[in-house]
Amino acid sequence: MKRSRAAHRVQVQPLATSSLCFLWNMNLLIAYSTTRR
């Protein structure tokens, strides 16, 4: 049980980091477009 849980965590972590990077990029894009106007 512990082993499968660790594997699940390893699979989920990169997905969370990638989604965080995506959100950060979206925020930068929005800020850039608003300041550009």
mmCIF file as Biopython writes it, N, C-alpha, C and O atoms, coordinates in Angstrom:
data_model
#
loop_
_atom_site.group_PDB
_atom_site.id
_atom_site.type_symbol
_atom_site.label_atom_id
_atom_site.label_alt_id
_atom_site.label_comp_id
_atom_site.label_asym_id
_atom_site.label_entity_id
_atom_site.label_seq_id
_atom_site.pdbx_PDB_ins_code
_atom_site.Cartn_x
_atom_site.Cartn_y
_atom_site.Cartn_z
_atom_site.occupancy
_atom_site.B_iso_or_equiv
_atom_site.auth_seq_id
_atom_site.auth_asym_id
_atom_site.pdbx_PDB_model_num
ATOM 1   N N  . MET A ? 1  ? 0.843  -1.207 0.000   1.0 0.0 1  A 1 
ATOM 2   C CA . MET A ? 1  ? 0.000  0.000  0.000   1.0 0.0 1  A 1 
ATOM 3   C C  . MET A ? 1  ? 0.880  1.260  0.000   1.0 0.0 1  A 1 
ATOM 4   O O  . MET A ? 1  ? 0.674  2.184  -0.787  1.0 0.0 1  A 1 
ATOM 5   N N  . LYS A ? 2  ? 1.863  1.266  0.906   1.0 0.0 2  A 1 
ATOM 6   C CA . LYS A ? 2  ? 2.748  2.442  0.958   1.0 0.0 2  A 1 
ATOM 7   C C  . LYS A ? 2  ? 3.433  2.662  -0.395  1.0 0.0 2  A 1 
ATOM 8   O O  . LYS A ? 2  ? 3.582  3.789  -0.868  1.0 0.0 2  A 1 
ATOM 9   N N  . ARG A ? 3  ? 3.845  1.535  -1.001  1.0 0.0 3  A 1 
ATOM 10  C CA . ARG A ? 3  ? 4.581  1.632  -2.260  1.0 0.0 3  A 1 
ATOM 11  C C  . ARG A ? 3  ? 3.719  2.281  -3.349  1.0 0.0 3  A 1 
ATOM 12  O O  . ARG A ? 3  ? 4.181  3.185  -4.046  1.0 0.0 3  A 1 
ATOM 13  N N  . SER A ? 4  ? 2.492  1.834  -3.497  1.0 0.0 4  A 1 
ATOM 14  C CA . SER A ? 4  ? 1.622  2.388  -4.547  1.0 0.0 4  A 1 
ATOM 15  C C  . SER A ? 4  ? 1.349  3.877  -4.270  1.0 0.0 4  A 1 
ATOM 16  O O  . SER A ? 4  ? 1.258  4.685  -5.194  1.0 0.0 4  A 1 
ATOM 17  N N  . ARG A ? 5  ? 1.224  4.211  -3.012  1.0 0.0 5  A 1 
ATOM 18  C CA . ARG A ? 5  ? 0.970  5.609  -2.647  1.0 0.0 5  A 1 
ATOM 19  C C  . ARG A ? 5  ? 2.150  6.489  -3.086  1.0 0.0 5  A 1 
ATOM 20  O O  . ARG A ? 5  ? 1.954  7.584  -3.614  1.0 0.0 5  A 1 
ATOM 21  N N  . ALA A ? 6  ? 3.368  6.000  -2.862  1.0 0.0 6  A 1 
ATOM 22  C CA . ALA A ? 6  ? 4.559  6.759  -3.258  1.0 0.0 6  A 1 
ATOM 23  C C  . ALA A ? 6  ? 4.578  6.920  -4.779  1.0 0.0 6  A 1 
ATOM 24  O O  . ALA A ? 6  ? 4.885  8.000  -5.283  1.0 0.0 6  A 1 
ATOM 25  N N  . ALA A ? 7  ? 4.253  5.861  -5.504  1.0 0.0 7  A 1 
ATOM 26  C CA . ALA A ? 7  ? 4.231  5.921  -6.971  1.0 0.0 7  A 1 
ATOM 27  C C  . ALA A ? 7  ? 3.201  6.951  -7.424  1.0 0.0 7  A 1 
ATOM 28  O O  . ALA A ? 7  ? 3.454  7.721  -8.350  1.0 0.0 7  A 1 
ATOM 29  N N  . HIS A ? 8  ? 2.049  6.966  -6.776  1.0 0.0 8  A 1 
ATOM 30  C CA . HIS A ? 8  ? 0.997  7.927  -7.126  1.0 0.0 8  A 1 
ATOM 31  C C  . HIS A ? 8  ? 1.503  9.350  -6.916  1.0 0.0 8  A 1 
ATOM 32  O O  . HIS A ? 8  ? 1.268  10.231 -7.744  1.0 0.0 8  A 1 
ATOM 33  N N  . ARG A ? 9  ? 2.191  9.564  -5.817  1.0 0.0 9  A 1 
ATOM 34  C CA . ARG A ? 9  ? 2.707  10.905 -5.514  1.0 0.0 9  A 1 
ATOM 35  C C  . ARG A ? 9  ? 3.721  11.324 -6.585  1.0 0.0 9  A 1 
ATOM 36  O O  . ARG A ? 9  ? 3.716  12.469 -7.038  1.0 0.0 9  A 1 
ATOM 37  N N  . VAL A ? 10 ? 4.586  10.391 -6.984  1.0 0.0 10 A 1 
ATOM 38  C CA . VAL A ? 10 ? 5.609  10.691 -7.996  1.0 0.0 10 A 1 
ATOM 39  C C  . VAL A ? 10 ? 4.940  11.059 -9.321  1.0 0.0 10 A 1 
ATOM 40  O O  . VAL A ? 10 ? 5.423  11.935 -10.038 1.0 0.0 10 A 1 
ATOM 41  N N  . GLN A ? 11 ? 3.826  10.390 -9.648  1.0 0.0 11 A 1 
ATOM 42  C CA . GLN A ? 11 ? 3.129  10.678 -10.903 1.0 0.0 11 A 1 
ATOM 43  C C  . GLN A ? 11 ? 2.412  12.028 -10.837 1.0 0.0 11 A 1 
ATOM 44  O O  . GLN A ? 11 ? 2.341  12.740 -11.839 1.0 0.0 11 A 1 
ATOM 45  N N  . VAL A ? 12 ? 1.888  12.380 -9.679  1.0 0.0 12 A 1 
ATOM 46  C CA . VAL A ? 12 ? 1.095  13.610 -9.550  1.0 0.0 12 A 1 
ATOM 47  C C  . VAL A ? 12 ? 1.970  14.860 -9.483  1.0 0.0 12 A 1 
ATOM 48  O O  . VAL A ? 12 ? 1.586  15.909 -10.001 1.0 0.0 12 A 1 
ATOM 49  N N  . GLN A ? 13 ? 3.130  14.763 -8.858  1.0 0.0 13 A 1 
ATOM 50  C CA . GLN A ? 13 ? 3.964  15.954 -8.647  1.0 0.0 13 A 1 
ATOM 51  C C  . GLN A ? 13 ? 4.287  16.720 -9.933  1.0 0.0 13 A 1 
ATOM 52  O O  . GLN A ? 13 ? 4.037  17.925 -9.982  1.0 0.0 13 A 1 
ATOM 53  N N  . PRO A ? 14 ? 4.838  16.074 -10.985 1.0 0.0 14 A 1 
ATOM 54  C CA . PRO A ? 14 ? 5.170  16.824 -12.210 1.0 0.0 14 A 1 
ATOM 55  C C  . PRO A ? 14 ? 3.952  17.490 -12.816 1.0 0.0 14 A 1 
ATOM 56  O O  . PRO A ? 14 ? 4.062  18.587 -13.363 1.0 0.0 14 A 1 
ATOM 57  N N  . LEU A ? 15 ? 2.797  16.857 -12.732 1.0 0.0 15 A 1 
ATOM 58  C CA . LEU A ? 15 ? 1.568  17.438 -13.285 1.0 0.0 15 A 1 
ATOM 59  C C  . LEU A ? 15 ? 1.236  18.733 -12.549 1.0 0.0 15 A 1 
ATOM 60  O O  . LEU A ? 15 ? 0.876  19.730 -13.175 1.0 0.0 15 A 1 
ATOM 61  N N  . ALA A ? 16 ? 1.356  18.720 -11.233 1.0 0.0 16 A 1 
ATOM 62  C CA . ALA A ? 16 ? 1.042  19.917 -10.442 1.0 0.0 16 A 1 
ATOM 63  C C  . ALA A ? 16 ? 2.020  21.041 -10.775 1.0 0.0 16 A 1 
ATOM 64  O O  . ALA A ? 16 ? 1.616  22.197 -10.904 1.0 0.0 16 A 1 
ATOM 65  N N  . THR A ? 17 ? 3.298  20.711 -10.913 1.0 0.0 17 A 1 
ATOM 66  C CA . THR A ? 17 ? 4.295  21.737 -11.208 1.0 0.0 17 A 1 
ATOM 67  C C  . THR A ? 17 ? 4.060  22.324 -12.593 1.0 0.0 17 A 1 
ATOM 68  O O  . THR A ? 17 ? 4.198  23.531 -12.791 1.0 0.0 17 A 1 
ATOM 69  N N  . SER A ? 18 ? 3.703  21.469 -13.555 1.0 0.0 18 A 1 
ATOM 70  C CA . SER A ? 18 ? 3.465  21.963 -14.919 1.0 0.0 18 A 1 
ATOM 71  C C  . SER A ? 18 ? 2.245  22.875 -14.940 1.0 0.0 18 A 1 
ATOM 72  O O  . SER A ? 18 ? 2.251  23.903 -15.617 1.0 0.0 18 A 1 
ATOM 73  N N  . SER A ? 19 ? 1.206  22.509 -14.208 1.0 0.0 19 A 1 
ATOM 74  C CA . SER A ? 19 ? -0.002 23.345 -14.171 1.0 0.0 19 A 1 
ATOM 75  C C  . SER A ? 19 ? 0.317  24.678 -13.493 1.0 0.0 19 A 1 
ATOM 76  O O  . SER A ? 19 ? -0.206 25.721 -13.888 1.0 0.0 19 A 1 
ATOM 77  N N  . LEU A ? 20 ? 1.175  24.641 -12.476 1.0 0.0 20 A 1 
ATOM 78  C CA . LEU A ? 20 ? 1.569  25.877 -11.793 1.0 0.0 20 A 1 
ATOM 79  C C  . LEU A ? 20 ? 2.327  26.783 -12.756 1.0 0.0 20 A 1 
ATOM 80  O O  . LEU A ? 20 ? 2.095  27.991 -12.804 1.0 0.0 20 A 1 
ATOM 81  N N  . CYS A ? 21 ? 3.237  26.184 -13.524 1.0 0.0 21 A 1 
ATOM 82  C CA . CYS A ? 21 ? 3.998  26.978 -14.504 1.0 0.0 21 A 1 
ATOM 83  C C  . CYS A ? 21 ? 3.047  27.579 -15.532 1.0 0.0 21 A 1 
ATOM 84  O O  . CYS A ? 21 ? 3.209  28.726 -15.949 1.0 0.0 21 A 1 
ATOM 85  N N  . PHE A ? 22 ? 2.047  26.787 -15.937 1.0 0.0 22 A 1 
ATOM 86  C CA . PHE A ? 22 ? 1.078  27.277 -16.931 1.0 0.0 22 A 1 
ATOM 87  C C  . PHE A ? 22 ? 0.308  28.478 -16.378 1.0 0.0 22 A 1 
ATOM 88  O O  . PHE A ? 22 ? 0.129  29.485 -17.064 1.0 0.0 22 A 1 
ATOM 89  N N  . LEU A ? 23 ? -0.140 28.355 -15.135 1.0 0.0 23 A 1 
ATOM 90  C CA . LEU A ? 23 ? -0.880 29.461 -14.509 1.0 0.0 23 A 1 
ATOM 91  C C  . LEU A ? 23 ? 0.016  30.697 -14.399 1.0 0.0 23 A 1 
ATOM 92  O O  . LEU A ? 23 ? -0.429 31.816 -14.654 1.0 0.0 23 A 1 
ATOM 93  N N  . TRP A ? 24 ? 1.276  30.490 -14.019 1.0 0.0 24 A 1 
ATOM 94  C CA . TRP A ? 24 ? 2.215  31.611 -13.883 1.0 0.0 24 A 1 
ATOM 95  C C  . TRP A ? 24 ? 2.397  32.308 -15.224 1.0 0.0 24 A 1 
ATOM 96  O O  . TRP A ? 24 ? 2.415  33.536 -15.298 1.0 0.0 24 A 1 
ATOM 97  N N  . ASN A ? 25 ? 2.533  31.505 -16.296 1.0 0.0 25 A 1 
ATOM 98  C CA . ASN A ? 25 ? 2.698  32.078 -17.636 1.0 0.0 25 A 1 
ATOM 99  C C  . ASN A ? 25 ? 1.464  32.870 -18.040 1.0 0.0 25 A 1 
ATOM 100 O O  . ASN A ? 25 ? 1.574  33.940 -18.638 1.0 0.0 25 A 1 
ATOM 101 N N  . MET A ? 26 ? 0.289  32.345 -17.713 1.0 0.0 26 A 1 
ATOM 102 C CA . MET A ? 26 ? -0.959 33.047 -18.057 1.0 0.0 26 A 1 
ATOM 103 C C  . MET A ? 26 ? -1.001 34.387 -17.320 1.0 0.0 26 A 1 
ATOM 104 O O  . MET A ? 26 ? -1.374 35.404 -17.904 1.0 0.0 26 A 1 
ATOM 105 N N  . ASN A ? 27 ? -0.621 34.392 -16.046 1.0 0.0 27 A 1 
ATOM 106 C CA . ASN A ? 27 ? -0.608 35.636 -15.271 1.0 0.0 27 A 1 
ATOM 107 C C  . ASN A ? 27 ? 0.338  36.651 -15.900 1.0 0.0 27 A 1 
ATOM 108 O O  . ASN A ? 27 ? 0.012  37.833 -16.005 1.0 0.0 27 A 1 
ATOM 109 N N  . LEU A ? 28 ? 1.511  36.183 -16.317 1.0 0.0 28 A 1 
ATOM 110 C CA . LEU A ? 28 ? 2.486  37.088 -16.946 1.0 0.0 28 A 1 
ATOM 111 C C  . LEU A ? 28 ? 1.917  37.650 -18.243 1.0 0.0 28 A 1 
ATOM 112 O O  . LEU A ? 28 ? 2.062  38.840 -18.521 1.0 0.0 28 A 1 
ATOM 113 N N  . LEU A ? 29 ? 1.274  36.804 -19.033 1.0 0.0 29 A 1 
ATOM 114 C CA . LEU A ? 29 ? 0.699  37.253 -20.304 1.0 0.0 29 A 1 
ATOM 115 C C  . LEU A ? 29 ? -0.366 38.305 -20.056 1.0 0.0 29 A 1 
ATOM 116 O O  . LEU A ? 29 ? -0.397 39.333 -20.732 1.0 0.0 29 A 1 
ATOM 117 N N  . ILE A ? 30 ? -1.240 38.055 -19.089 1.0 0.0 30 A 1 
ATOM 118 C CA . ILE A ? 30 ? -2.326 39.005 -18.785 1.0 0.0 30 A 1 
ATOM 119 C C  . ILE A ? 30 ? -1.737 40.339 -18.314 1.0 0.0 30 A 1 
ATOM 120 O O  . ILE A ? 30 ? -2.156 41.407 -18.760 1.0 0.0 30 A 1 
ATOM 121 N N  . ALA A ? 31 ? -0.775 40.262 -17.421 1.0 0.0 31 A 1 
ATOM 122 C CA . ALA A ? 31 ? -0.148 41.492 -16.913 1.0 0.0 31 A 1 
ATOM 123 C C  . ALA A ? 31 ? 0.527  42.242 -18.058 1.0 0.0 31 A 1 
ATOM 124 O O  . ALA A ? 31 ? 0.440  43.468 -18.136 1.0 0.0 31 A 1 
ATOM 125 N N  . TYR A ? 32 ? 1.188  41.521 -18.932 1.0 0.0 32 A 1 
ATOM 126 C CA . TYR A ? 32 ? 1.881  42.160 -20.057 1.0 0.0 32 A 1 
ATOM 127 C C  . TYR A ? 32 ? 0.879  42.855 -20.979 1.0 0.0 32 A 1 
ATOM 128 O O  . TYR A ? 32 ? 1.102  43.992 -21.395 1.0 0.0 32 A 1 
ATOM 129 N N  . SER A ? 33 ? -0.215 42.178 -21.296 1.0 0.0 33 A 1 
ATOM 130 C CA . SER A ? 33 ? -1.213 42.771 -22.205 1.0 0.0 33 A 1 
ATOM 131 C C  . SER A ? 33 ? -1.878 43.989 -21.553 1.0 0.0 33 A 1 
ATOM 132 O O  . SER A ? 33 ? -2.176 44.965 -22.241 1.0 0.0 33 A 1 
ATOM 133 N N  . THR A ? 34 ? -2.110 43.945 -20.250 1.0 0.0 34 A 1 
ATOM 134 C CA . THR A ? 34 ? -2.776 45.063 -19.570 1.0 0.0 34 A 1 
ATOM 135 C C  . THR A ? 34 ? -1.831 46.265 -19.492 1.0 0.0 34 A 1 
ATOM 136 O O  . THR A ? 34 ? -2.263 47.405 -19.661 1.0 0.0 34 A 1 
ATOM 137 N N  . THR A ? 35 ? -0.549 46.016 -19.238 1.0 0.0 35 A 1 
ATOM 138 C CA . THR A ? 35 ? 0.402  47.127 -19.129 1.0 0.0 35 A 1 
ATOM 139 C C  . THR A ? 35 ? 0.688  47.697 -20.520 1.0 0.0 35 A 1 
ATOM 140 O O  . THR A ? 35 ? 0.984  48.883 -20.661 1.0 0.0 35 A 1 
ATOM 141 N N  . ARG A ? 36 ? 0.599  46.860 -21.531 1.0 0.0 36 A 1 
ATOM 142 C CA . ARG A ? 36 ? 0.892  47.309 -22.905 1.0 0.0 36 A 1 
ATOM 143 C C  . ARG A ? 36 ? -0.175 48.293 -23.397 1.0 0.0 36 A 1 
ATOM 144 O O  . ARG A ? 36 ? 0.122  49.219 -24.152 1.0 0.0 36 A 1 
ATOM 145 N N  . ARG A ? 37 ? -1.430 48.078 -22.956 1.0 0.0 37 A 1 
ATOM 146 C CA . ARG A ? 37 ? -2.545 48.883 -23.469 1.0 0.0 37 A 1 
ATOM 147 C C  . ARG A ? 37 ? -2.353 50.368 -23.221 1.0 0.0 37 A 1 
ATOM 148 O O  . ARG A ? 37 ? -3.207 51.172 -23.595 1.0 0.0 37 A 1 
#
